[in-house]
Amino acid sequence: MKQNAIRKYVVISLLLCFGFARDAVSQPKATVEKVVGNIYKITCTDQSSANVVALVGDDGTLLVDAGYVSTKDTLFSVLKTLGNKSLRFVINTHAHGDHVGGNLLLGNVATIIAHKNTQ
């Protein structure tokens, strides 16, 4: 009987710890700066920052760089506020992680334009 009470206490304690740890992990944040017309600079900040440029047109959105994998959801949330146009193209400027990290996920919804050595 005493062992069951101890087990329940341990399980509840672990669940509470995992819940607090999950809440302590911050969600990526984004700031949006209008450059000119329908061109926006989006800075997604997780453990570090990634700058993405969005051109939002009538026939869809073009991104310059893909940001990190961890900032994809934040990036899509921002894009919805900028007109909710479908993501059509991503242009990678070079192969650093903050420029191509999101390619794996964004490539499912957009055409990626990059040098063949950019992964």
Summary of the structure (lengths in Angstrom):
residues: 119
radius of gyration: 19.8
end to end distance: 57.8
largest distance: 70.2
contacts: 332
relative contact order: 0.14
helix: 37%
strand: 31%
